């Protein structure tokens, strides 16, 4: 499976991404009543969004994108591995800025952090092959649109020789987006069941890439890493290690969180829960 499958509409062939990477190692609950669903009680996704004009430093053009309204969303309990959840909207779909003119894409937090030497790499290896997108800006982004944007961001990050942490964080968020899409698919409809399986397989690929990347990043970079302090990163790595059944690594990360004097009570409680699950697994 190519990590960048799905980017053909932008002008990139699978072999293009392989060439770039060759040096890298790397209804929810339905109402049981027969009357029409009361959709008016669920606000449309576009109600949580605002248009934003962004300037691209690669092609020096402006473009419009969607961002989540500040204070409009209601935060829900995150997944164990800190994937954020909000009521009515998956905000992760809007965490990538993607220039429709030249193809430069990056996580919103990193979009402007590009130096001239790296813009040159983007122009040579991305913009020269990119097929500009003529479609009008959508009212909201579907999961498929978001997945394509994240893959473009990952391709750009690789081309511009971004930090290991930036690549890893992009892979992590892409895995989370694939998980979000899978959550919307039913096991009872054959086509959706097959699509769900594909999402889960692809999520696993990017989750593994994120795990390996973060392990490299913590030995090469200073904290905070991608906005995470050492305790948060240790907890995240513990969750990912647990997922891959690397229980010794997970236990070491959790021990650092539990003995830290500045880890929050909430993070320590989450670490204790994970530790209990590791102990239970080791007893089997």
C-alpha positions in Angstrom: 0.0 0.0 0.0 1.4 3.4 -1.0 1.2 5.9 1.9 0.1 8.5 -0.6 -2.6 6.6 -2.5 -5.5 8.9 -3.3 -3.4 11.9 -4.5 -3.8 11.0 -8.2 -6.3 13.8 -8.7 -3.7 16.3 -7.7 -1.3 15.1 -10.4 0.8 12.7 -8.3 1.4 9.1 -9.3 2.3 6.4 -6.8 5.8 6.2 -8.3 6.3 10.0 -7.7 5.8 9.5 -3.9 8.0 6.4 -3.9 10.8 8.5 -5.6 10.4 11.2 -3.0 10.4 8.7 -0.1 13.2 6.5 -1.4 15.7 8.1 0.9 13.3 8.1 3.9 13.2 5.2 6.4 10.7 5.2 7.2 -26.7 6.5 12.6 -24.6 6.6 15.5 -27.7 5.8 17.7 -30.8 5.9 15.5 -34.2 6.9 16.9 -36.4 3.8 17.2 -39.5 5.8 16.4 -40.9 5.8 12.9 -41.3 9.5 12.4 -38.7 11.6 10.5 -35.4 12.2 12.2 -35.4 15.6 13.9 -32.4 16.9 12.0 -33.0 20.5 13.1 -31.7 19.5 16.5 -28.3 18.7 15.0 -26.7 21.9 13.7 -25.0 21.5 10.3 -21.2 21.3 10.3 -20.9 24.5 8.4 -22.4 26.4 11.4 -19.2 25.6 13.3 -16.9 27.0 10.6 -15.5 30.3 9.4 -13.8 31.2 6.1 -10.3 32.3 6.4 -7.9 33.9 3.9 -4.4 32.4 4.0 -1.3 33.6 2.2 0.9 31.0 0.7 4.6 31.7 1.0 5.4 29.2 -1.8 3.4 30.7 -4.7 2.7 34.1 -3.0 -1.0 33.8 -3.6 -3.9 34.0 -1.2 -6.6 31.3 -0.9 -9.6 30.6 1.2 -9.9 27.8 3.7 -12.2 26.7 6.5 -11.4 27.0 10.2 -13.4 26.1 13.3 -15.1 28.9 15.2 -13.4 29.6 18.5 -15.6 28.8 21.4 -18.4 27.3 19.2 -17.6 23.6 19.8 -18.3 21.5 22.8 -15.4 19.2 23.8 -16.2 15.6 24.6 -14.1 12.9 26.3 -11.0 12.2 24.1 -9.9 8.8 23.0 -7.4 7.1 25.2 -4.5 8.2 23.0 -5.6 11.8 23.2 -7.5 12.0 19.9 -9.8 15.0 20.5 -13.5 14.7 20.1 -16.2 17.4 19.8 -19.9 17.3 19.6 -21.3 17.4 16.1 -17.9 18.0 14.4 -14.5 16.4 13.9 -12.3 19.4 14.2 -9.3 17.4 13.0 -10.7 17.7 9.4 -9.7 21.4 9.5 -6.2 21.2 10.9 -4.5 21.3 7.5 -4.0 24.3 5.2 -3.7 23.4 1.6 -3.0 25.8 -1.2 -5.1 25.0 -4.2 -2.8 26.9 -6.5 0.6 25.3 -5.9 -0.1 22.3 -3.7 1.8 23.4 -0.6 0.1 21.9 2.4 0.9 21.6 6.0 -0.6 21.4 9.5 -2.2 24.8 10.2 0.3 25.3 13.1 3.3 24.8 10.7 2.0 26.4 7.5 3.8 29.7 7.8 6.9 28.2 9.3 8.8 27.6 6.0 12.1 29.1 5.0 13.2 30.1 1.5 15.4 27.0 1.0 12.4 24.8 1.7 10.0 26.7 -0.5 12.4 26.0 -3.3 12.1 22.3 -2.6 8.3 22.5 -2.6 8.3 24.4 -5.9 10.6 21.9 -7.6 9.1 18.6 -6.3 5.4 19.5 -5.5 4.3 22.6 -7.4 5.9 21.5 -10.7 3.7 18.3 -10.7 0.6 19.7 -8.9 -2.7 19.9 -10.7 -4.4 23.1 -9.5 -7.9 22.6 -8.0 -10.6 24.7 -9.7 -13.5 23.6 -7.5 -15.2 26.3 -5.3 -14.4 26.1 -1.6 -16.8 23.6 0.0 -19.1 24.6 2.9 -17.4 21.8 4.9 -14.8 19.1 4.4 -15.8 15.5 4.1 -13.5 12.8 5.5 -12.2 11.9 2.1 -11.4 15.6 1.4 -9.6 15.8 4.8 -7.7 12.6 4.2 -6.4 13.9 0.8 -5.3 17.2 2.4 -3.4 15.3 5.2 -1.7 13.1 2.7 -0.6 16.2 0.7 0.7 17.7 4.0 2.7 14.6 4.7 4.1 14.6 1.2 5.1 18.2 1.5 6.6 17.7 5.0 8.8 14.8 3.6 9.8 16.9 0.5 10.9 19.9 2.6 12.8 17.7 5.0 10.7 18.6 7.9 11.4 17.6 11.5 10.7 14.0 12.5 8.1 15.3 15.0 6.3 17.2 12.2 6.1 14.1 10.0 5.1 11.9 13.0 2.4 14.4 14.1 1.0 14.6 10.6 0.9 10.8 10.5 -0.8 10.6 13.9 -3.5 13.1 12.9 -4.0 11.3 9.6 -4.5 8.0 11.5 -7.0 9.8 13.8 -8.9 11.1 10.7 -9.1 7.6 9.3 -10.4 6.4 12.6 -13.0 9.1 12.5 -14.1 8.1 9.0 -14.3 4.4 10.1 -16.6 5.4 13.0 -19.1 6.7 10.5 -19.3 3.5 8.5 -21.7 0.6 9.3 -20.8 -3.0 9.7 -24.2 -4.0 8.4 -23.8 -2.6 4.9 -21.4 -4.6 2.8 -19.9 -1.7 0.9 -19.4 0.3 4.2 -18.0 -2.7 6.0 -15.3 -3.1 3.3 -14.6 0.6 3.4 -14.4 0.5 7.2 -11.8 -2.3 7.0 -9.7 -0.4 4.5 -9.8 2.7 6.8 -8.7 0.6 9.8 -5.8 -1.0 7.8 -4.7 2.4 6.6 -5.0 3.9 10.1 -2.7 1.2 11.3 0.0 2.0 8.7 0.0 5.7 9.6 -0.2 5.0 13.4 3.0 2.9 13.0 4.7 5.7 11.1 3.7 8.1 13.8 5.0 5.8 16.6 8.4 5.3 14.9 8.7 9.1 14.2 7.9 10.2 17.7 10.5 7.7 19.1 13.1 9.3 16.9 12.0 12.9 17.7 12.3 12.5 21.4 16.0 11.7 21.0 16.7 14.5 18.6 14.5 17.4 19.5 13.8 19.7 22.5 10.5 19.9 24.3 7.8 21.0 23.7 7.4 18.7 20.7 4.4 19.5 18.5 3.0 21.5 21.5 3.4 18.6 23.9 5.4 18.7 27.0 7.4 15.7 28.1 4.7 14.2 30.3 2.1 14.4 27.5 4.5 12.8 25.0 5.4 10.0 27.5 1.7 9.3 28.0 1.0 9.3 24.2 4.0 7.0 23.6 2.7 4.7 26.3 -0.7 4.5 24.6 0.9 3.8 21.3 3.3 1.2 22.8 0.3 -0.5 24.4 -1.5 -0.6 21.1 1.5 -2.4 19.5 1.9 -4.7 22.5 5.2 -3.2 23.5 4.4 -3.4 27.2 7.9 -2.8 28.5 8.2 0.4 26.6 4.7 1.4 27.7 5.5 0.7 31.3 8.7 2.8 31.2 6.8 5.8 29.8 4.0 5.5 32.3 6.5 5.3 35.2 7.9 8.7 34.2 4.5 10.2 34.1 3.5 8.8 37.5 6.6 9.9 39.2 6.6 13.4 37.6 6.1 16.3 39.9 4.5 18.5 37.3 2.2 16.0 35.5 -1.5 16.9 36.0 -3.7 14.8 38.2 -5.9 14.0 35.2 -2.9 12.8 33.2 -1.7 10.6 36.1 -5.2 9.1 36.5 -5.2 8.2 32.8 -1.7 6.7 33.2 -2.9 4.6 36.1 -5.8 3.3 34.1 -3.5 2.3 31.3 -1.1 0.7 33.7 -3.9 -1.5 35.1 -4.7 -2.6 31.6 -1.0 -3.5 30.9 -0.9 -5.5 34.1 -4.0 -7.4 33.1 -2.6 -8.2 29.7 0.6 -9.5 31.2 -1.3 -11.9 33.4 -2.9 -13.6 30.4 
